[in-house]
Each structure stands twice: as structure tokens, then as C-alpha cells.
Amino acid sequence: MLPPALPHPSSLATLRPLLARHPLGRFKLAGYLEAGEAPLERCWVDDAATPRGLILQHRGRYNVVAVDEAAMRRLLSALDWSGEVRFAAFPEEFLPLLERLAAVHAATPASLYAVEAEAFATAIAHPVRPLHEEDAPLVAEAWEYGDDVAYCRQRIAAAPSAGVEVGGRLASFIITHADGSMGILHTAPALRRQGLGRSVASALSRELVLLGRRAYCFIVDGNAPSVRLFEGLGFRRQTGCFWLLAGRPQAEGQRGATVRNGGGGVA
């Protein structure tokens, strides 16, 4: 994946007005940048002095945000389309533009949910512990959209996490991703509907809120149980987006059909 033919931002300060204008900027992209997970050398903007669009590259995927279609068009036109391009949390309002400029092979729709500190409702009904390094293989195995043990081990070491044991074995867990989002929520199938997932999600949300961090997550469209769980904790939908794969651009106007619920992979 070659870098876009765009300038790097001059500083994080120049990006803040842009990030503040969109939920994906305020949560996901700001999460990467403020934690130092994506240095400015892995970011590109449409204009270094007054950016109106930003591309951030992390783990082989592009994260993008823009204030309008003109800025997004410049970002997309600067990408290297010689091979397959992967996007994480591509803004839903710009999908029609992408479909006009490129061949979208697969798209997994999702929504960003977040909770404000004053709206958070604690619901911890089980003993919760942080995850340990030795839990990483189990977390990776349960990750529906990836199985990177090294990444899971790094996240367990670097950020808050939560787990519940049943019979001395880890039965339910959740971690904090590199962008600050809560993810890989999983409960052993035989132990579901007992409130274990609610306890670990509540515990991690509470810790993030107490640390003054953003408590948010992405939920794939159609995952009604997760929506009920997080809405019960006070989370509310902020915006929609897509994890998607796109290919070599096609002539504008020759729009192809997007394969929904494909292999985009929610991080």
C-alpha cells in the first residue's frame, strides 16, 4: 500500500477543527492520534495549512474523514488504486461518491455508538477482572474479523480491558482497540443470556469514563443483541459507516453494485 500523493499535516492542532466536525473524527481518528497509535507520518491531508480532509493509515486500512464531497474526492483521487484498497469506518454519506469513483467489492455496514459520562448506566453483576497476556490467544480466536494474537496481546498490555471467569475459565471479555473503541466483545456460547457480556461492557465503559476517555464502539448493522446491550448502558448511535474493499477506479457514472455484508472486517 503506497502513501497517497498528499502532504502530511503540519501538527495535530491543525487537525482538531476538522476532527471536531464529524463523529468519526471526534472518536475514531482522534483516538488514534491522541494515543500516538498513528503518527502524523501516517496521515495525509488535502491541504497542510487548512485541512478539510484527512486520510489516516493503520494496519493496512485507510481511515478517512472530510467536511464535504470536494475534500473527499481529493483524498480518494490521491490514493494508489493499482491494487485492492481497504477502508475502515468509511463515512456512510460518501459511499455514493466512492461507488462512482471506484469498484466497491464488499462493504460491511456498521454504526458508531457512544455514551456521555452523565448518561452512562453502570450494570456490573459479575466479578470482573482485567485481561492478561495469556488471554490474548483466546481473544484473537473469538475475533470475527481478525485473528492477530500479537495485536490482541499489545492491546491488553496498553489499554483497559475486562473479563469475567466462570469455573476458573475466561467466559466473557472485551478490549480497547488502538483507536480507543471498545471491541471484540465475546461470551462463550453456552454461557450467553446470563448478563456476562453486559458486565464486561459496563466495566470497561466505566473505566474509560473514569479515565476521561471516550467510551464508544462500532456495531455491525443487524446485530440487535449488541444494540440492546449498549443502548441499555446509555450508548446512542452517532453515525453510520462501512468497512469495505475497493478496487481500481472505474469511469465516473459507471456505478457498480456494492456487495453488502462482505469481507470488509470491523476492526
C-alpha distance (Angstrom), angle and dihedral (degrees) to the residues before:
residue distance angle dihedral
M1 . . .
L2 3.80 . .
P3 3.83 120.5 .
P4 3.80 117.9 -101.8
A5 3.80 117.9 -98.1
L6 3.79 91.4 -109.5
P7 3.82 136.6 106.0
H8 3.78 124.0 -96.8
P9 3.80 117.5 -113.1
S10 3.79 112.9 -97.2
S11 3.81 93.7 -133.2
L12 3.79 143.3 -17.5
A13 3.80 88.3 -105.4
T14 3.81 91.3 64.1
L15 3.81 89.2 55.1
R16 3.79 98.6 51.8
P17 3.84 97.0 83.6
L18 3.81 89.7 50.9
L19 3.80 94.4 45.9
A20 3.80 91.9 48.9
R21 3.80 92.4 59.6
H22 3.81 97.6 66.9
P23 3.83 133.1 40.2
L24 3.81 91.3 -129.0
G25 3.80 88.5 54.6
R26 3.80 94.9 46.1
F27 3.79 93.7 48.0
K28 3.81 116.8 19.9
L29 3.81 104.2 26.9
A30 3.79 94.5 36.4
G31 3.80 87.8 48.8
Y32 3.79 91.7 58.3
L33 3.79 94.3 44.5
E34 3.79 99.6 43.2
A35 3.81 91.8 49.0
G36 3.80 91.5 48.4
E37 3.82 91.0 -121.1
A38 3.82 91.2 127.6
P39 3.82 113.3 36.3
L40 3.78 118.2 -152.0
E41 3.82 88.2 -104.2
R42 3.82 86.3 70.6
C43 3.80 92.2 51.7
W44 3.79 131.4 79.6
V45 3.80 131.4 -172.3
D46 3.78 136.3 -164.2
D47 3.81 90.3 -123.2
A48 3.82 125.0 15.8
A49 3.81 95.3 -151.8
T50 3.81 99.9 43.4
P51 3.81 109.5 12.1
R52 3.79 117.9 -159.7
G53 3.79 94.7 170.9
L54 3.82 134.8 34.0
I55 3.80 135.3 -165.0
L56 3.80 117.5 -164.4
Q57 3.80 121.1 -173.1
H58 3.80 121.1 -151.6
R59 3.79 130.7 160.8
G60 3.79 94.5 -15.6
R61 3.80 97.0 -48.6
Y62 3.77 133.6 100.9
N63 3.78 121.2 -130.7
V64 3.79 113.0 -162.8
V65 3.78 137.6 -175.4
A66 3.79 130.2 173.0
V67 3.79 138.3 171.1
D68 3.81 95.8 -132.1
E69 3.80 144.3 -1.3
A70 3.81 93.9 -90.7
A71 3.81 91.8 57.8
M72 3.80 92.5 44.5
R73 3.79 91.1 48.9
R74 3.82 90.3 55.4
L75 3.80 91.3 50.1
L76 3.79 93.9 49.4
S77 3.80 93.7 44.0
A78 3.81 90.0 55.6
L79 3.81 94.8 56.9
D80 3.79 123.2 104.1
W81 3.79 104.0 -110.9
S82 3.80 96.9 179.9
G83 3.79 89.0 106.7
E84 3.79 140.1 17.5
V85 3.80 114.8 -52.9
R86 3.80 121.9 -150.3
F87 3.78 123.6 -155.7
A88 3.79 129.3 -167.5
A89 3.80 118.5 -153.5
F90 3.78 95.3 -8.6
P91 3.85 107.4 -168.8
E92 3.80 111.4 -100.8
E93 3.79 94.0 -138.1
F94 3.81 91.5 62.7
L95 3.81 98.3 47.9
P96 3.84 92.6 97.1
L97 3.82 89.2 54.9
L98 3.80 91.9 49.7
E99 3.80 90.6 48.5
R100 3.81 89.1 54.6
L101 3.80 93.4 49.1
A102 3.81 102.0 37.8
A103 3.76 144.3 19.1
V104 3.80 106.8 -98.4
H105 3.80 106.5 -153.0
A106 3.81 101.2 -178.9
A107 3.78 136.1 -1.6
T108 3.79 130.6 -171.2
P109 3.83 110.1 -160.8
A110 3.79 118.5 -143.8
S111 3.79 140.7 162.3
L112 3.77 131.7 -131.3
Y113 3.81 113.1 -127.8
A114 3.80 123.7 -171.0
V115 3.79 138.9 172.6
E116 3.78 130.1 -146.3
A117 3.80 116.6 -134.5
E118 3.81 93.1 -115.2
A119 3.82 92.2 50.6
F120 3.81 97.6 48.7
A121 3.81 115.2 118.1
T122 3.82 114.2 -158.9
A123 3.82 114.9 -139.6
I124 3.81 109.3 170.0
A125 3.80 111.3 153.2
H126 3.83 100.2 158.7
P127 3.81 136.7 53.0
V128 3.82 106.2 -88.0
R129 3.79 127.5 -161.1
P130 3.82 133.2 -178.8
L131 3.79 116.2 -102.2
H132 3.80 120.5 -102.2
E133 3.78 132.4 -143.6
E134 3.79 91.6 -101.2
D135 3.83 89.3 59.3
A136 3.82 92.1 64.3
P137 3.86 97.5 90.9
L138 3.82 91.3 52.4
V139 3.82 91.2 48.1
A140 3.80 91.5 49.1
E141 3.79 91.9 47.7
A142 3.81 90.5 54.6
W143 3.82 93.7 47.4
E144 3.78 104.2 110.9
Y145 3.82 93.9 -163.5
G146 3.81 100.2 40.3
D147 3.79 144.2 2.1
D148 3.80 104.6 -149.1
V149 3.81 106.0 149.3
A150 3.82 92.8 -177.4
Y151 3.80 91.2 54.1
C152 3.82 91.9 48.2
R153 3.79 90.9 48.5
Q154 3.81 90.9 50.1
R155 3.82 92.5 49.4
I156 3.80 92.4 48.8
A157 3.80 89.1 53.4
A158 3.79 96.3 43.3
A159 3.79 106.8 41.0
P160 3.81 144.0 24.7
S161 3.79 119.0 -73.3
A162 3.79 136.6 168.7
G163 3.79 137.2 -147.9
V164 3.78 140.6 172.3
E165 3.79 124.0 -148.5
V166 3.79 125.9 -148.2
G167 3.78 117.7 -169.9
G168 3.79 91.1 -6.9
R169 3.83 93.8 -56.0
L170 3.77 129.4 104.0
A171 3.80 105.2 -102.6
S172 3.80 104.9 168.3
F173 3.80 133.3 16.8
I174 3.79 148.6 160.8
I175 3.82 133.9 -169.1
T176 3.79 139.6 -162.0
H177 3.80 113.9 -110.4
A178 3.80 124.7 -139.4
D179 3.82 90.4 -97.2
G180 3.81 90.7 55.0
S181 3.80 94.9 -104.9
M182 3.78 122.3 134.2
G183 3.78 112.2 -116.9
I184 3.80 154.1 149.5
L185 3.81 89.6 55.2
H186 3.79 104.6 -179.5
T187 3.79 138.0 165.1
A188 3.79 124.5 -172.8
P189 3.83 106.2 -99.6
A190 3.80 94.4 -124.1
L191 3.82 91.0 54.6
R192 3.79 100.5 47.2
R193 3.81 124.4 122.2
Q194 3.79 91.1 39.7
G195 3.79 97.1 99.7
L196 3.81 95.5 -106.3
G197 3.82 93.9 126.9
R198 3.77 90.4 47.1
S199 3.80 90.2 53.6
V200 3.80 96.0 50.7
A201 3.82 93.3 43.0
S202 3.80 90.1 48.5
A203 3.81 92.8 47.6
L204 3.79 93.5 50.0
S205 3.81 92.3 44.7
R206 3.79 90.4 51.4
E207 3.80 92.7 49.8
L208 3.80 92.6 49.6
V209 3.81 91.1 48.4
L210 3.81 91.9 48.8
L211 3.81 89.6 50.1
G212 3.78 89.8 53.5
R213 3.81 91.8 -114.4
R214 3.80 128.8 134.1
A215 3.79 113.6 -91.7
Y216 3.79 106.7 -150.2
C217 3.78 142.7 131.1
F218 3.80 143.3 -176.0
I219 3.80 119.8 -117.1
V220 3.79 121.1 -165.7
D221 3.79 111.9 -123.6
G222 3.78 111.8 -96.2
N223 3.81 95.3 29.9
A224 3.80 94.0 121.9
P225 3.85 96.3 168.2
S226 3.82 91.8 57.6
V227 3.79 91.3 46.5
R228 3.81 90.5 52.8
L229 3.79 91.6 46.4
F230 3.79 96.6 50.7
E231 3.79 95.9 38.3
G232 3.81 86.6 53.5
L233 3.81 87.5 58.6
G234 3.80 91.8 52.2
F235 3.81 99.5 -94.7
R236 3.80 117.6 145.5
R237 3.80 131.9 -165.7
Q238 3.81 113.1 -98.6
T239 3.81 104.8 176.2
G240 3.79 144.6 -30.1
C241 3.80 128.9 -108.6
F242 3.80 144.2 162.3
W243 3.79 136.8 -122.9
L244 3.77 99.6 -147.9
L245 3.79 150.1 164.0
A246 3.79 120.8 -136.5
G247 3.78 134.5 -179.7
R248 3.77 143.4 -161.2
P249 3.81 111.3 -25.4
Q250 3.74 118.6 -101.0
A251 3.78 128.5 -150.5
E252 3.79 109.7 -71.8
G253 3.75 110.5 -101.2
Q254 3.82 93.6 32.3
R255 3.76 92.4 99.0
G256 3.77 116.1 -178.4
A257 3.76 129.5 -154.4
T258 3.79 116.3 -92.0
V259 3.79 117.6 -133.2
R260 3.80 104.0 -131.1
N261 3.80 122.7 -149.3
G262 3.77 90.0 20.8
G263 3.77 130.8 142.0
G264 3.78 100.1 -61.6
G265 3.78 94.1 120.9
V266 3.81 123.0 -145.1
A267 3.79 107.1 -121.4
